[in-house]
Amino acid sequence: PLVSGGALWIGTTSGVGRVYKLNATSGAVECSVETGQLIDSSPVAATPPGGEPSVYFATLRKSGGGTGFVLAVAASTCRTEWTFDQFPSTVAIWGSLSFALDANGSGRIFFGTSNADEAVYSLDARTGSEIWRYKTTYAPGDYDIGSGVTISPPRVNGFADGAAYVPSKDGSVYALNLTTGSLLWRFDMTIDAHV
């Protein structure tokens, strides 16, 4: 769950999939929206520059097919603002979503996807349009990005554009340019597998 602005936001992993906004004090349902997909990831709340207060969720794919997607809902009404599902293959998303401002001051949403996409994405937080995508591995296998993206803001830790850090099931941790999506470095965690 996510607590934001006096509300508790939750997504369901049963039925048709639904986002609920509950009053954090009383537990009363303030609004909800059906997603049609199950939700297993943690949401994030943000007000992107030029936008309105929003809560962002990601979904799993249905057992019968389809693909997961990311959606933004208005914090005041649960109205769906946008959805993003433009993936090159069927994906599920269960890692937490992250929000950050890039070096230009634009709000971004970051997340990783399951195999066979196995990529990290940056979306415009106001419109849901893709800013960049970084494919973590091209080796055959099951190399999900199963955790959230950790953010280092612009002009911190020596990176003017900021950095996005993400581990992959391929055994590596990737550091990506937060603003452009280019690879800063990659650390192979399997080198210590013998220890």
C-alpha positions in Angstrom: 0.0 0.0 0.0 0.9 3.7 -0.4 -0.1 6.4 2.0 -0.4 9.9 0.4 -2.5 12.9 1.2 -4.6 11.3 3.9 -5.4 8.3 1.7 -4.3 4.7 1.5 -3.9 3.4 -2.1 -4.0 -0.3 -2.8 -4.2 -2.6 -5.8 -5.8 -6.0 -5.8 -4.3 -9.3 -6.9 -7.7 -11.1 -7.3 -10.8 -10.7 -9.4 -10.6 -8.3 -12.3 -7.9 -6.1 -10.7 -8.9 -2.8 -9.0 -7.2 0.3 -7.6 -8.8 1.6 -4.3 -8.4 4.9 -2.6 -9.3 4.4 1.1 -9.6 7.1 3.7 -6.5 6.5 5.8 -8.3 7.3 9.1 -11.7 5.5 8.6 -10.9 2.9 5.9 -13.9 4.1 3.9 -13.6 3.8 0.1 -13.3 7.2 -1.4 -13.0 6.0 -5.0 -11.8 3.1 -7.1 -11.1 2.1 -10.7 -11.1 -1.3 -12.4 -7.9 -2.2 -14.2 -8.8 -5.5 -15.9 -5.4 -6.8 -14.8 -4.0 -7.9 -11.4 -1.7 -5.5 -9.5 1.3 -6.9 -7.6 3.7 -3.9 -7.6 3.9 -0.9 -5.2 2.5 2.3 -6.5 4.0 5.8 -6.3 2.4 9.2 -5.9 3.7 12.4 -7.4 2.6 15.7 -8.8 4.7 16.2 -12.0 5.6 19.7 -13.0 2.6 21.0 -15.1 0.5 18.1 -14.0 -2.0 17.2 -11.3 -1.5 15.0 -8.2 -1.5 11.4 -9.5 -0.9 7.9 -8.3 0.9 5.4 -10.7 0.3 1.6 -10.7 1.7 -1.3 -12.8 -0.2 -4.5 -13.6 0.6 -8.1 -14.2 -0.6 -9.8 -17.3 -3.8 -12.0 -17.2 -3.4 -15.7 -16.9 -5.3 -16.0 -20.1 -3.0 -13.7 -22.1 -2.6 -10.0 -22.7 0.2 -7.8 -21.3 0.8 -5.8 -18.2 0.7 -2.0 -18.3 1.4 1.1 -16.3 -1.5 3.5 -15.5 -1.8 6.9 -13.9 -4.9 7.8 -11.9 -6.0 11.2 -10.6 -5.4 11.4 -6.9 -8.7 13.3 -6.4 -11.1 11.1 -8.3 -9.4 7.8 -9.4 -10.0 8.8 -13.0 -7.6 7.0 -15.3 -5.3 9.7 -16.8 -3.3 7.5 -19.2 -2.1 3.9 -19.7 1.1 2.6 -21.3 1.3 -0.8 -22.9 3.6 -0.3 -25.9 6.0 -3.2 -25.2 7.8 -5.2 -27.9 6.6 -8.4 -26.2 4.1 -9.5 -23.6 5.2 -8.4 -20.1 4.4 -8.5 -16.5 5.4 -5.7 -14.1 5.7 -6.5 -10.4 8.6 -4.3 -9.3 7.9 -1.0 -7.5 7.5 2.1 -9.6 9.7 5.2 -9.1 9.2 8.9 -9.8 12.0 11.4 -10.3 12.7 14.7 -12.1 15.2 14.5 -14.9 18.0 17.0 -15.6 15.5 19.2 -17.5 13.0 19.3 -14.6 10.5 16.9 -16.3 8.6 14.3 -14.2 9.4 10.7 -15.0 8.1 7.3 -14.0 10.6 4.4 -14.0 10.1 0.6 -13.9 11.4 -2.7 -15.2 9.7 -5.5 -17.1 9.6 -9.3 -17.1 11.1 -11.6 -19.7 11.3 -11.6 -22.7 11.4 -7.8 -22.7 13.7 -7.5 -19.7 14.0 -3.7 -20.0 14.0 -0.5 -17.9 11.6 2.2 -19.0 11.3 5.9 -18.4 7.8 7.5 -19.1 6.7 11.1 -19.1 4.7 11.3 -15.9 2.1 13.7 -17.3 1.4 12.0 -20.6 2.6 8.3 -20.3 4.7 8.6 -23.4 7.9 6.6 -23.6 11.1 8.7 -23.1 13.6 5.9 -23.2 13.9 2.1 -22.9 17.1 0.2 -22.0 17.3 -3.5 -22.8 19.4 -5.1 -20.0 20.3 -8.4 -21.7 20.1 -10.1 -25.1 21.1 -13.5 -23.9 18.4 -16.2 -24.1 16.8 -17.0 -20.7 14.6 -15.7 -18.0 16.1 -12.4 -16.9 13.3 -10.4 -15.4 13.7 -6.9 -13.9 11.9 -7.9 -10.7 12.7 -5.0 -8.4 12.2 -1.3 -8.5 14.5 1.3 -10.0 16.6 3.2 -7.4 17.1 6.9 -8.3 20.0 9.2 -7.7 18.7 12.7 -8.7 20.5 15.0 -11.2 23.7 16.7 -9.9 24.1 14.1 -7.1 26.8 11.4 -6.8 28.8 12.9 -9.7 26.1 12.6 -12.4 24.8 15.8 -13.9 21.9 14.0 -15.5 21.2 11.7 -12.5 21.3 8.0 -12.4 18.9 5.0 -12.3 20.2 1.8 -10.7 18.5 -1.5 -11.3 19.4 -5.2 -10.7 18.6 -7.9 -13.2 18.1 -11.6 -12.9 21.0 -11.8 -15.4 23.3 -11.3 -12.4 24.2 -7.7 -13.0 23.4 -4.3 -11.6 23.0 -1.6 -14.2 23.6 2.2 -13.7 21.7 4.2 -16.4 21.7 7.9 -17.2 18.4 9.1 -15.6 17.8 11.6 -18.4 18.9 9.8 -21.5 18.8 6.1 -20.6 22.4 5.4 -21.7 24.5 2.9 -19.8 26.8 4.5 -17.3 28.2 1.2 -16.0 27.4 -2.5 -15.3 28.5 -4.6 -12.4 28.5 -8.4 -12.8 27.5 -9.8 -9.4 28.3 -13.4 -10.5 32.1 -12.7 -10.2 31.7 -13.4 -6.4 29.6 -16.5 -6.9 32.5 -18.8 -5.8 32.9 -17.0 -2.4 
